[in-house]
C-alpha cells in the first residue's frame, strides 16, 4: 500500500465550458483545414513525380523525333 494515496477532487465545470470546447473545436478544425490546403498527400506527390517523369520522357522523345527528320 502507498503511504500517501492519491486524492481525487471533483471540480464543477465552468458555465462556459461547452462554449469554450465548441470554440476550441472550431479553431482546431480551421487550423487543420489551413494546413491541409498547404500540404499534399504522399499519393499526390507520387502522381506529380510520375507526371514530371512522363513529361520529360515525352519531351526527349519529341526532341529525338525532330532530330531524325
PDB file of N, CA, C and O in Angstrom:
ATOM      1  N   UNK A   1       0.825  -1.194   0.000  1.00  0.00           N
ATOM      2  CA  UNK A   1       0.000   0.000   0.000  1.00  0.00           C
ATOM      3  C   UNK A   1       0.867   1.254   0.000  1.00  0.00           C
ATOM      4  O   UNK A   1       1.974   1.270   0.538  1.00  0.00           O
ATOM      5  N   UNK A   2       0.350   2.268  -0.598  1.00  0.00           N
ATOM      6  CA  UNK A   2       1.060   3.544  -0.619  1.00  0.00           C
ATOM      7  C   UNK A   2       0.895   4.253   0.721  1.00  0.00           C
ATOM      8  O   UNK A   2      -0.115   4.126   1.414  1.00  0.00           O
ATOM      9  N   UNK A   3       1.920   4.990   1.038  1.00  0.00           N
ATOM     10  CA  UNK A   3       1.827   5.770   2.265  1.00  0.00           C
ATOM     11  C   UNK A   3       0.933   6.989   2.060  1.00  0.00           C
ATOM     12  O   UNK A   3       0.185   7.380   2.957  1.00  0.00           O
ATOM     13  N   UNK A   4       1.018   7.585   0.868  1.00  0.00           N
ATOM     14  CA  UNK A   4       0.215   8.764   0.559  1.00  0.00           C
ATOM     15  C   UNK A   4      -0.677   8.455  -0.636  1.00  0.00           C
ATOM     16  O   UNK A   4      -0.278   8.698  -1.775  1.00  0.00           O
ATOM     17  N   UNK A   5      -1.862   7.932  -0.404  1.00  0.00           N
ATOM     18  CA  UNK A   5      -2.724   7.600  -1.544  1.00  0.00           C
ATOM     19  C   UNK A   5      -3.115   8.857  -2.325  1.00  0.00           C
ATOM     20  O   UNK A   5      -3.215   9.953  -1.774  1.00  0.00           O
ATOM     21  N   UNK A   6      -3.328   8.659  -3.604  1.00  0.00           N
ATOM     22  CA  UNK A   6      -3.701   9.776  -4.471  1.00  0.00           C
ATOM     23  C   UNK A   6      -5.126  10.193  -4.138  1.00  0.00           C
ATOM     24  O   UNK A   6      -6.033   9.365  -4.050  1.00  0.00           O
ATOM     25  N   UNK A   7      -5.296  11.469  -3.960  1.00  0.00           N
ATOM     26  CA  UNK A   7      -6.622  12.011  -3.673  1.00  0.00           C
ATOM     27  C   UNK A   7      -7.267  12.448  -4.978  1.00  0.00           C
ATOM     28  O   UNK A   7      -6.585  12.948  -5.872  1.00  0.00           O
ATOM     29  N   UNK A   8      -8.544  12.268  -5.089  1.00  0.00           N
ATOM     30  CA  UNK A   8      -9.239  12.763  -6.272  1.00  0.00           C
ATOM     31  C   UNK A   8     -10.171  13.888  -5.840  1.00  0.00           C
ATOM     32  O   UNK A   8     -10.782  13.851  -4.772  1.00  0.00           O
ATOM     33  N   UNK A   9     -10.252  14.864  -6.691  1.00  0.00           N
ATOM     34  CA  UNK A   9     -11.108  16.011  -6.418  1.00  0.00           C
ATOM     35  C   UNK A   9     -12.131  16.142  -7.521  1.00  0.00           C
ATOM     36  O   UNK A   9     -11.831  15.883  -8.687  1.00  0.00           O
ATOM     37  N   UNK A  10     -13.300  16.529  -7.174  1.00  0.00           N
ATOM     38  CA  UNK A  10     -14.330  16.818  -8.169  1.00  0.00           C
ATOM     39  C   UNK A  10     -14.532  18.319  -8.183  1.00  0.00           C
ATOM     40  O   UNK A  10     -14.879  18.942  -7.179  1.00  0.00           O
ATOM     41  N   UNK A  11     -14.303  18.869  -9.357  1.00  0.00           N
ATOM     42  CA  UNK A  11     -14.454  20.310  -9.511  1.00  0.00           C
ATOM     43  C   UNK A  11     -15.552  20.552 -10.527  1.00  0.00           C
ATOM     44  O   UNK A  11     -15.527  19.963 -11.608  1.00  0.00           O
ATOM     45  N   UNK A  12     -16.502  21.392 -10.215  1.00  0.00           N
ATOM     46  CA  UNK A  12     -17.561  21.656 -11.190  1.00  0.00           C
ATOM     47  C   UNK A  12     -17.010  22.404 -12.400  1.00  0.00           C
ATOM     48  O   UNK A  12     -16.132  23.258 -12.274  1.00  0.00           O
ATOM     49  N   UNK A  13     -17.539  22.069 -13.562  1.00  0.00           N
ATOM     50  CA  UNK A  13     -17.111  22.740 -14.784  1.00  0.00           C
ATOM     51  C   UNK A  13     -17.683  24.144 -14.815  1.00  0.00           C
ATOM     52  O   UNK A  13     -18.759  24.411 -14.280  1.00  0.00           O
ATOM     53  N   UNK A  14     -16.944  25.027 -15.447  1.00  0.00           N
ATOM     54  CA  UNK A  14     -17.428  26.403 -15.552  1.00  0.00           C
ATOM     55  C   UNK A  14     -18.653  26.447 -16.461  1.00  0.00           C
ATOM     56  O   UNK A  14     -18.880  25.538 -17.259  1.00  0.00           O
ATOM     57  N   UNK A  15     -19.420  27.491 -16.331  1.00  0.00           N
ATOM     58  CA  UNK A  15     -20.632  27.643 -17.146  1.00  0.00           C
ATOM     59  C   UNK A  15     -20.302  27.724 -18.630  1.00  0.00           C
ATOM     60  O   UNK A  15     -21.096  27.307 -19.474  1.00  0.00           O
ATOM     61  N   UNK A  16     -19.143  28.256 -18.938  1.00  0.00           N
ATOM     62  CA  UNK A  16     -18.782  28.450 -20.346  1.00  0.00           C
ATOM     63  C   UNK A  16     -18.018  27.264 -20.928  1.00  0.00           C
ATOM     64  O   UNK A  16     -17.510  27.351 -22.046  1.00  0.00           O
ATOM     65  N   UNK A  17     -17.928  26.164 -20.191  1.00  0.00           N
ATOM     66  CA  UNK A  17     -17.136  25.022 -20.644  1.00  0.00           C
ATOM     67  C   UNK A  17     -17.569  24.536 -22.024  1.00  0.00           C
ATOM     68  O   UNK A  17     -16.730  24.369 -22.909  1.00  0.00           O
ATOM     69  N   UNK A  18     -18.850  24.309 -22.217  1.00  0.00           N
ATOM     70  CA  UNK A  18     -19.346  23.819 -23.510  1.00  0.00           C
ATOM     71  C   UNK A  18     -19.033  24.802 -24.630  1.00  0.00           C
ATOM     72  O   UNK A  18     -18.623  24.402 -25.720  1.00  0.00           O
ATOM     73  N   UNK A  19     -19.225  26.079 -24.362  1.00  0.00           N
ATOM     74  CA  UNK A  19     -18.924  27.104 -25.364  1.00  0.00           C
ATOM     75  C   UNK A  19     -17.434  27.133 -25.675  1.00  0.00           C
ATOM     76  O   UNK A  19     -17.033  27.252 -26.833  1.00  0.00           O
ATOM     77  N   UNK A  20     -16.616  27.024 -24.627  1.00  0.00           N
ATOM     78  CA  UNK A  20     -15.164  27.015 -24.821  1.00  0.00           C
ATOM     79  C   UNK A  20     -14.737  25.812 -25.655  1.00  0.00           C
ATOM     80  O   UNK A  20     -13.907  25.936 -26.555  1.00  0.00           O
ATOM     81  N   UNK A  21     -15.308  24.649 -25.351  1.00  0.00           N
ATOM     82  CA  UNK A  21     -14.959  23.442 -26.103  1.00  0.00           C
ATOM     83  C   UNK A  21     -15.381  23.572 -27.564  1.00  0.00           C
ATOM     84  O   UNK A  21     -14.651  23.156 -28.464  1.00  0.00           O
ATOM     85  N   UNK A  22     -16.543  24.143 -27.795  1.00  0.00           N
ATOM     86  CA  UNK A  22     -17.018  24.339 -29.165  1.00  0.00           C
ATOM     87  C   UNK A  22     -16.090  25.293 -29.914  1.00  0.00           C
ATOM     88  O   UNK A  22     -15.742  25.043 -31.068  1.00  0.00           O
ATOM     89  N   UNK A  23     -15.688  26.386 -29.261  1.00  0.00           N
ATOM     90  CA  UNK A  23     -14.786  27.359 -29.877  1.00  0.00           C
ATOM     91  C   UNK A  23     -13.428  26.713 -30.189  1.00  0.00           C
ATOM     92  O   UNK A  23     -12.876  26.906 -31.272  1.00  0.00           O
ATOM     93  N   UNK A  24     -12.906  25.958 -29.243  1.00  0.00           N
ATOM     94  CA  UNK A  24     -11.614  25.288 -29.440  1.00  0.00           C
ATOM     95  C   UNK A  24     -11.708  24.294 -30.600  1.00  0.00           C
ATOM     96  O   UNK A  24     -10.804  24.220 -31.432  1.00  0.00           O
ATOM     97  N   UNK A  25     -12.799  23.534 -30.652  1.00  0.00           N
ATOM     98  CA  UNK A  25     -13.005  22.558 -31.731  1.00  0.00           C
ATOM     99  C   UNK A  25     -13.048  23.256 -33.092  1.00  0.00           C
ATOM    100  O   UNK A  25     -12.441  22.789 -34.056  1.00  0.00           O
ATOM    101  N   UNK A  26     -13.770  24.376 -33.161  1.00  0.00           N
ATOM    102  CA  UNK A  26     -13.869  25.120 -34.421  1.00  0.00           C
ATOM    103  C   UNK A  26     -12.514  25.689 -34.838  1.00  0.00           C
ATOM    104  O   UNK A  26     -12.157  25.651 -36.015  1.00  0.00           O
ATOM    105  N   UNK A  27     -11.761  26.216 -33.868  1.00  0.00           N
ATOM    106  CA  UNK A  27     -10.427  26.743 -34.171  1.00  0.00           C
ATOM    107  C   UNK A  27      -9.510  25.636 -34.667  1.00  0.00           C
ATOM    108  O   UNK A  27      -8.748  25.828 -35.614  1.00  0.00           O
ATOM    109  N   UNK A  28      -9.588  24.470 -34.020  1.00  0.00           N
ATOM    110  CA  UNK A  28      -8.747  23.337 -34.429  1.00  0.00           C
ATOM    111  C   UNK A  28      -9.096  22.889 -35.845  1.00  0.00           C
ATOM    112  O   UNK A  28      -8.206  22.634 -36.656  1.00  0.00           O
ATOM    113  N   UNK A  29     -10.385  22.795 -36.141  1.00  0.00           N
ATOM    114  CA  UNK A  29     -10.811  22.390 -37.485  1.00  0.00           C
ATOM    115  C   UNK A  29     -10.346  23.396 -38.533  1.00  0.00           C
ATOM    116  O   UNK A  29      -9.943  23.015 -39.632  1.00  0.00           O
ATOM    117  N   UNK A  30     -10.403  24.674 -38.190  1.00  0.00           N
ATOM    118  CA  UNK A  30      -9.948  25.717 -39.111  1.00  0.00           C
ATOM    119  C   UNK A  30      -8.444  25.584 -39.374  1.00  0.00           C
ATOM    120  O   UNK A  30      -8.000  25.687 -40.518  1.00  0.00           O
ATOM    121  N   UNK A  31      -7.669  25.356 -38.321  1.00  0.00           N
ATOM    122  CA  UNK A  31      -6.221  25.190 -38.480  1.00  0.00           C
ATOM    123  C   UNK A  31      -5.889  23.940 -39.290  1.00  0.00           C
ATOM    124  O   UNK A  31      -4.999  23.970 -40.141  1.00  0.00           O
ATOM    125  N   UNK A  32      -6.590  22.853 -39.033  1.00  0.00           N
ATOM    126  CA  UNK A  32      -6.368  21.618 -39.793  1.00  0.00           C
ATOM    127  C   UNK A  32      -6.661  21.858 -41.266  1.00  0.00           C
ATOM    128  O   UNK A  32      -5.920  21.392 -42.132  1.00  0.00           O
ATOM    129  N   UNK A  33      -7.739  22.582 -41.556  1.00  0.00           N
ATOM    130  CA  UNK A  33      -8.097  22.884 -42.945  1.00  0.00           C
ATOM    131  C   UNK A  33      -7.013  23.732 -43.611  1.00  0.00           C
ATOM    132  O   UNK A  33      -6.631  23.472 -44.752  1.00  0.00           O
ATOM    133  N   UNK A  34      -6.514  24.757 -42.888  1.00  0.00           N
ATOM    134  CA  UNK A  34      -5.460  25.613 -43.438  1.00  0.00           C
ATOM    135  C   UNK A  34      -4.202  24.804 -43.733  1.00  0.00           C
ATOM    136  O   UNK A  34      -3.571  24.985 -44.774  1.00  0.00           O
ATOM    137  N   UNK A  35      -3.845  23.919 -42.823  1.00  0.00           N
ATOM    138  CA  UNK A  35      -2.649  23.099 -43.020  1.00  0.00           C
ATOM    139  C   UNK A  35      -2.849  22.153 -44.197  1.00  0.00           C
ATOM    140  O   UNK A  35      -1.946  21.991 -45.018  1.00  0.00           O
ATOM    141  N   UNK A  36      -4.014  21.531 -44.287  1.00  0.00           N
ATOM    142  CA  UNK A  36      -4.249  20.570 -45.368  1.00  0.00           C
ATOM    143  C   UNK A  36      -4.260  21.256 -46.727  1.00  0.00           C
ATOM    144  O   UNK A  36      -3.913  20.635 -47.732  1.00  0.00           O
ATOM    145  N   UNK A  37      -4.656  22.533 -46.775  1.00  0.00           N
ATOM    146  CA  UNK A  37      -4.627  23.263 -48.043  1.00  0.00           C
ATOM    147  C   UNK A  37      -3.194  23.562 -48.481  1.00  0.00           C
ATOM    148  O   UNK A  37      -2.926  23.712 -49.673  1.00  0.00           O
ATOM    149  N   UNK A  38      -2.279  23.648 -47.521  1.00  0.00           N
ATOM    150  CA  UNK A  38      -0.888  23.971 -47.830  1.00  0.00           C
ATOM    151  C   UNK A  38      -0.041  22.726 -48.058  1.00  0.00           C
ATOM    152  O   UNK A  38       1.097  22.826 -48.516  1.00  0.00           O
ATOM    153  N   UNK A  39      -0.584  21.559 -47.745  1.00  0.00           N
ATOM    154  CA  UNK A  39       0.185  20.316 -47.847  1.00  0.00           C
ATOM    155  C   UNK A  39      -0.395  19.417 -48.934  1.00  0.00           C
ATOM    156  O   UNK A  39      -1.546  19.562 -49.346  1.00  0.00           O
ATOM    157  N   UNK A  40       0.436  18.490 -49.380  1.00  0.00           N
ATOM    158  CA  UNK A  40      -0.051  17.486 -50.318  1.00  0.00           C
ATOM    159  C   UNK A  40       0.152  16.113 -49.690  1.00  0.00           C
ATOM    160  O   UNK A  40       1.003  15.925 -48.820  1.00  0.00           O
ATOM    161  N   UNK A  41      -0.635  15.179 -50.143  1.00  0.00           N
ATOM    162  CA  UNK A  41      -0.507  13.824 -49.621  1.00  0.00           C
ATOM    163  C   UNK A  41       0.629  13.106 -50.352  1.00  0.00           C
ATOM    164  O   UNK A  41       1.117  13.574 -51.381  1.00  0.00           O
ATOM    165  N   UNK A  42       1.029  11.987 -49.812  1.00  0.00           N
ATOM    166  CA  UNK A  42       2.084  11.194 -50.445  1.00  0.00           C
ATOM    167  C   UNK A  42       1.641  10.727 -51.827  1.00  0.00           C
ATOM    168  O   UNK A  42       2.443  10.695 -52.760  1.00  0.00           O
ATOM    169  N   UNK A  43       0.372  10.368 -51.962  1.00  0.00           N
ATOM    170  CA  UNK A  43      -0.102   9.904 -53.272  1.00  0.00           C
ATOM    171  C   UNK A  43      -0.110  11.050 -54.284  1.00  0.00           C
ATOM    172  O   UNK A  43       0.187  10.839 -55.460  1.00  0.00           O
ATOM    173  N   UNK A  44      -0.450  12.275 -53.830  1.00  0.00           N
ATOM    174  CA  UNK A  44      -0.380  13.436 -54.727  1.00  0.00           C
ATOM    175  C   UNK A  44       1.057  13.677 -55.174  1.00  0.00           C
ATOM    176  O   UNK A  44       1.317  13.938 -56.349  1.00  0.00           O
ATOM    177  N   UNK A  45       1.993  13.586 -54.219  1.00  0.00           N
ATOM    178  CA  UNK A  45       3.407  13.798 -54.528  1.00  0.00           C
ATOM    179  C   UNK A  45       3.883  12.768 -55.546  1.00  0.00           C
ATOM    180  O   UNK A  45       4.576  13.111 -56.505  1.00  0.00           O
ATOM    181  N   UNK A  46       3.513  11.510 -55.340  1.00  0.00           N
ATOM    182  CA  UNK A  46       3.905  10.439 -56.261  1.00  0.00           C
ATOM    183  C   UNK A  46       3.352  10.697 -57.655  1.00  0.00           C
ATOM    184  O   UNK A  46       4.055  10.525 -58.650  1.00  0.00           O
ATOM    185  N   UNK A  47       2.091  11.110 -57.722  1.00  0.00           N
ATOM    186  CA  UNK A  47       1.463  11.388 -59.016  1.00  0.00           C
ATOM    187  C   UNK A  47       2.181  12.535 -59.727  1.00  0.00           C
ATOM    188  O   UNK A  47       2.425  12.464 -60.931  1.00  0.00           O
ATOM    189  N   UNK A  48       2.518  13.588 -58.989  1.00  0.00           N
ATOM    190  CA  UNK A  48       3.228  14.731 -59.579  1.00  0.00           C
ATOM    191  C   UNK A  48       4.581  14.282 -60.121  1.00  0.00           C
ATOM    192  O   UNK A  48       4.969  14.659 -61.227  1.00  0.00           O
ATOM    193  N   UNK A  49       5.294  13.477 -59.340  1.00  0.00           N
ATOM    194  CA  UNK A  49       6.605  12.981 -59.787  1.00  0.00           C
ATOM    195  C   UNK A  49       6.469  12.121 -61.040  1.00  0.00           C
ATOM    196  O   UNK A  49       7.258  12.256 -61.976  1.00  0.00           O
ATOM    197  N   UNK A  50       5.481  11.245 -61.060  1.00  0.00           N
ATOM    198  CA  UNK A  50       5.273  10.392 -62.232  1.00  0.00           C
ATOM    199  C   UNK A  50       4.912  11.233 -63.452  1.00  0.00           C
ATOM    200  O   UNK A  50       5.387  10.965 -64.556  1.00  0.00           O
ATOM    201  N   UNK A  51       4.070  12.252 -63.256  1.00  0.00           N
ATOM    202  CA  UNK A  51       3.701  13.143 -64.359  1.00  0.00           C
ATOM    203  C   UNK A  51       4.927  13.875 -64.893  1.00  0.00           C
ATOM    204  O   UNK A  51       5.079  14.043 -66.103  1.00  0.00           O
ATOM    205  N   UNK A  52       5.804  14.310 -63.982  1.00  0.00           N
ATOM    206  CA  UNK A  52       7.019  15.011 -64.405  1.00  0.00           C
ATOM    207  C   UNK A  52       7.941  14.093 -65.194  1.00  0.00           C
ATOM    208  O   UNK A  52       8.524  14.506 -66.196  1.00  0.00           O
ATOM    209  N   UNK A  53       8.074  12.853 -64.746  1.00  0.00           N
ATOM    210  CA  UNK A  53       8.924  11.886 -65.452  1.00  0.00           C
ATOM    211  C   UNK A  53       8.365  11.636 -66.847  1.00  0.00           C
ATOM    212  O   UNK A  53       9.112  11.613 -67.826  1.00  0.00           O
ATOM    213  N   UNK A  54       7.052  11.449 -66.936  1.00  0.00           N
ATOM    214  CA  UNK A  54       6.436  11.222 -68.246  1.00  0.00           C
ATOM    215  C   UNK A  54       6.602  12.439 -69.148  1.00  0.00           C
ATOM    216  O   UNK A  54       6.833  12.297 -70.349  1.00  0.00           O
ATOM    217  N   UNK A  55       6.485  13.622 -68.580  1.00  0.00           N
ATOM    218  CA  UNK A  55       6.638  14.853 -69.354  1.00  0.00           C
ATOM    219  C   UNK A  55       8.059  14.972 -69.909  1.00  0.00           C
ATOM    220  O   UNK A  55       8.247  15.343 -71.068  1.00  0.00           O
ATOM    221  N   UNK A  56       9.043  14.662 -69.090  1.00  0.00           N
ATOM    222  CA  UNK A  56      10.445  14.720 -69.532  1.00  0.00           C
ATOM    223  C   UNK A  56      10.689  13.689 -70.625  1.00  0.00           C
ATOM    224  O   UNK A  56      11.337  13.989 -71.628  1.00  0.00           O
ATOM    225  N   UNK A  57      10.174  12.470 -70.438  1.00  0.00           N
ATOM    226  CA  UNK A  57      10.351  11.428 -71.460  1.00  0.00           C
ATOM    227  C   UNK A  57       9.703  11.847 -72.774  1.00  0.00           C
ATOM    228  O   UNK A  57      10.262  11.624 -73.848  1.00  0.00           O
ATOM    229  N   UNK A  58       8.528  12.451 -72.686  1.00  0.00           N
ATOM    230  CA  UNK A  58       7.821  12.881 -73.886  1.00  0.00           C
ATOM    231  C   UNK A  58       8.615  13.969 -74.612  1.00  0.00           C
ATOM    232  O   UNK A  58       8.714  13.953 -75.839  1.00  0.00           O
ATOM    233  N   UNK A  59       9.179  14.911 -73.855  1.00  0.00           N
ATOM    234  CA  UNK A  59       9.989  15.969 -74.464  1.00  0.00           C
ATOM    235  C   UNK A  59      11.222  15.384 -75.139  1.00  0.00           C
ATOM    236  O   UNK A  59      11.597  15.802 -76.234  1.00  0.00           O
ATOM    237  N   UNK A  60      11.853  14.410 -74.477  1.00  0.00           N
ATOM    238  CA  UNK A  60      13.038  13.775 -75.056  1.00  0.00           C
ATOM    239  C   UNK A  60      12.672  13.018 -76.330  1.00  0.00           C
ATOM    240  O   UNK A  60      13.401  13.071 -77.321  1.00  0.00           O
ATOM    241  N   UNK A  61      11.547  12.319 -76.301  1.00  0.00           N
ATOM    242  CA  UNK A  61      11.097  11.586 -77.492  1.00  0.00           C
ATOM    243  C   UNK A  61      10.819  12.546 -78.643  1.00  0.00           C
ATOM    244  O   UNK A  61      11.200  12.284 -79.784  1.00  0.00           O
ATOM    245  N   UNK A  62      10.156  13.655 -78.342  1.00  0.00           N
ATOM    246  CA  UNK A  62       9.867  14.653 -79.378  1.00  0.00           C
ATOM    247  C   UNK A  62      11.156  15.248 -79.940  1.00  0.00           C
ATOM    248  O   UNK A  62      11.269  15.476 -81.144  1.00  0.00           O
ATOM    249  N   UNK A  63      12.115  15.494 -79.070  1.00  0.00           N
ATOM    250  CA  UNK A  63      13.404  16.048 -79.498  1.00  0.00           C
ATOM    251  C   UNK A  63      14.120  15.048 -80.409  1.00  0.00           C
ATOM    252  O   UNK A  63      14.670  15.426 -81.443  1.00  0.00           O
ATOM    253  N   UNK A  64      14.109  13.772 -80.016  1.00  0.00           N
ATOM    254  CA  UNK A  64      14.761  12.735 -80.822  1.00  0.00           C
ATOM    255  C   UNK A  64      14.063  12.569 -82.172  1.00  0.00           C
ATOM    256  O   UNK A  64      14.726  12.370 -83.189  1.00  0.00           O
ATOM    257  N   UNK A  65      12.743  12.649 -82.189  1.00  0.00           N
ATOM    258  CA  UNK A  65      11.991  12.519 -83.436  1.00  0.00           C
ATOM    259  C   UNK A  65      12.283  13.686 -84.371  1.00  0.00           C
ATOM    260  O   UNK A  65      12.382  13.500 -85.584  1.00  0.00           O
ATOM    261  N   UNK A  66      12.419  14.874 -83.821  1.00  0.00           N
ATOM    262  CA  UNK A  66      12.713  16.053 -84.645  1.00  0.00           C
ATOM    263  C   UNK A  66      14.116  15.963 -85.247  1.00  0.00           C
ATOM    264  O   UNK A  66      14.330  16.383 -86.385  1.00  0.00           O
ATOM    265  N   UNK A  67      15.061  15.424 -84.498  1.00  0.00           N
ATOM    266  CA  UNK A  67      16.431  15.313 -84.989  1.00  0.00           C
ATOM    267  C   UNK A  67      16.530  14.268 -86.103  1.00  0.00           C
ATOM    268  O   UNK A  67      17.373  14.397 -86.990  1.00  0.00           O
ATOM    269  N   UNK A  68      15.689  13.245 -86.071  1.00  0.00           N
ATOM    270  CA  UNK A  68      15.717  12.197 -87.092  1.00  0.00           C
ATOM    271  C   UNK A  68      15.193  12.705 -88.427  1.00  0.00           C
ATOM    272  O   UNK A  68      15.611  12.233 -89.485  1.00  0.00           O
ATOM    273  N   UNK A  69      14.276  13.671 -88.377  1.00  0.00           N
ATOM    274  CA  UNK A  69      13.640  14.144 -89.613  1.00  0.00           C
ATOM    275  C   UNK A  69      14.511  15.036 -90.377  1.00  0.00           C
ATOM    276  O   UNK A  69      14.122  15.518 -91.441  1.00  0.00           O
TER     277      UNK A  69
END
